[in-house]
Amino acid sequence: MDRDLIEKYFNDQCSEEELEQVLEWFQTDKGQAFLKQDMEREEKRLAGNNASSLFSEVESEELFRRIQKHKKKG
């Protein structure tokens, strides 16, 4: 598969024909292997950047209170 075409796919820049081509390739063994490897790279990147820092910190008691409040309304 053409690397530039895959990059276009991930940047949401494919034509309909290109999109079909990439999606068909993702269903092949090589496409599945690529997706698995890409997900593993992304997971390692996020772990290295301390992904938990992407979210604002909320005290656990306050979070629990909000959840309980929401459950009572539902």
C-alpha positions in Angstrom: 0.0 0.0 0.0 1.2 3.5 -0.8 2.3 5.3 2.3 1.1 8.6 1.0 -2.4 7.2 0.5 -2.5 5.9 4.0 -1.4 9.3 5.3 -4.1 10.9 3.2 -6.6 8.5 4.8 -5.6 9.4 8.4 -5.8 13.1 7.5 -9.2 12.6 6.0 -8.1 13.7 2.6 -9.0 10.7 0.4 -11.3 10.7 -2.5 -14.1 8.1 -2.4 -12.1 5.8 -4.7 -9.0 6.2 -2.5 -11.1 5.6 0.6 -12.5 2.3 -0.8 -8.9 1.2 -1.7 -7.6 1.9 1.8 -10.5 0.3 3.5 -10.2 -2.8 1.3 -6.5 -3.0 2.1 -7.2 -2.8 5.9 -9.2 -6.0 5.5 -6.1 -7.9 4.2 -3.6 -9.6 6.4 -1.0 -6.9 5.6 -3.5 -4.2 6.4 -4.5 -5.8 9.7 -0.8 -6.1 10.6 -0.3 -2.4 9.8 -3.2 -1.3 12.0 -2.1 -3.5 14.9 1.5 -2.1 14.6 0.2 1.5 14.3 -2.0 1.1 17.4 0.9 -0.4 19.4 3.1 2.6 18.4 0.4 5.1 19.4 -0.1 3.3 22.7 3.6 3.5 23.5 3.7 7.2 22.5 0.8 8.0 24.8 2.3 6.0 27.6 5.6 7.8 27.1 3.8 11.2 27.3 1.9 10.2 30.4 -1.5 10.1 28.8 -3.2 10.7 32.1 -1.9 14.3 32.0 -4.1 14.8 29.0 -7.1 15.0 31.3 -7.6 17.6 34.0 -7.3 16.2 37.4 -10.6 15.9 39.4 -10.6 14.8 43.0 -12.0 11.3 43.3 -14.6 12.2 45.9 -16.0 15.0 43.7 -16.1 12.7 40.7 -17.9 10.0 42.8 -20.4 12.7 44.0 -21.1 13.7 40.5 -21.7 10.1 39.4 -24.0 9.5 42.3 -26.0 12.7 41.5 -26.3 11.7 37.9 -27.5 8.2 38.8 -30.2 9.5 41.1 -31.6 11.7 38.3 -31.7 8.7 35.8 
